[in-house]
Amino acid sequence: MYRISELAREVGLSRSTLLYYEKLGLIKGQRQLNGYRVYTNGDLQRLKLLLQLQAGGLSLKECLACLDAKVDRQLLEERLATLETEIAQKVQAKVLLSSLLGMDSMRSWHQAMDKQAPDAHFDWLLKQGFTEKQALKLRWLSQDMNVHDQYIGEFDAVFNGLERLGPGSAADTLRAWGKLPDSNGAVLEIGCGKGISTQVLAHHTRGSILAIDNDELTLCVAKLNLAAQQLSEPVRFVCASMTQLPFDSAKFDVVWAEGSAYIMGVEKALKYWRRFLKSTGFIVFSDLVWFTDEPSTKAKMYWSTQYPDMQTVEYRIEQIKRLDFEIIDHFSLSQEAWDNYLQPLKAKLMEHATGTIDTIVLSDLKDEIDIHDNYLGEYGYQFFITKLKR
């Protein structure tokens, strides 16, 4: 026999809880002549069984039903499904917390956040102490803030000496340039990189070019490249962010952006950059797009993490029109443009195959090349030559 205080100690419950259970009929105390309630070993065992059922996720009402009648199998199956969902959520929470503490990779989390809430994600990265340049590179390159600096250093080691960071060719740049009616205006080139396209524009413009990039070292390379060809006269370089341009409104005749609009997002980029155009201005940009409505599963999965906002050509055209631009022309980048990027990169990866470059960097680049080798044609870069509507 147990007094209520002894029973409470045996099962780890409070006296008030036991009195409530007795009111529900779970246990039945017997009042002795001295006024104390006492409980049997049967009461103790029912309480222990109740606690085990509660540990399985059953409510008190459901536990009482199980104690007094046949187990409801459907009820248990529902509770099991609920429990599995809760466990999965807890595991996800554990992974996130360990990642934030630098104990695990944050790549999948960054990819998900950049897809679901890109602006909030970017602002959060800035609050963590990343510069804008670092945050942008983290979003589209390393995708893991715990190893970002190391990743970028090793990525740069692979691309050191390579001319291009992405597909492009002088012929394609010149083809797009030829769609403009006048070559005397002021051009703002956004994301000029090493100045490869800048050189083509400088050869053919009779106006001026203001080329921006947010990387000082890259701009130094661009300046040297143009100086070597004696093309520095019509070109001025400025280290600036494409998201915070330090220029007056309505200043330029053309905004030129090869392969850089996706960093901001095409819609956001066009909305922002248009303010720097004169009323008769043009935006010329290239973007990675789908050429099919039903891409292969592997290609779709790959680009869903690398470029979540990747769209079809038709979607981009409608989007451009909704933003009050006219489509002057559009065309796909040539095979030469892809060869200019992929062939040197493949050769460089061969050099580093047995070197010291982080296997994550090599793996990422090899995955990219594998996708291009097998699925290029289902997607590609598209040049869009657009003009502000009057």
Buried (B, 14 or more C-beta within 10 A) or exposed (E): EBBBEEBBEBBEBEEEEBBEBBEEEBBEBEEEEEEEBBBBEEBBEBBEBBEEBEEEBBEBEBBBBBEEEEEBEEBBEEBEEEEEEEEEEEEEEEBBEEBBEEEBBBBBBBBEBBBEEBEEBBEEBEEEEBEBBBBBBBBEBBBBBBBBEBBBEBBEBBBEEEBBBBBBBBBBBBBBBEBBEEBEBBBBBBBBBBBBBBBBBBBEBEBBBBBBBBBEEBBEBBBEBBEEEEBBEBBEBBBBBBBEBEBEEEBBBBBBBBBBBBBBBBBBBBEBBBEBBBEEBBBBBBBBBBBEEEBBEEBBEBBEBBBBBBBBBEBBBEBBEEBEBEBBBBBBBBBBBBEBBBEBBBEBBEEBEEEEBBEBBBEBBBEBBEBBEEBBEBBBBBBBBBBBEE
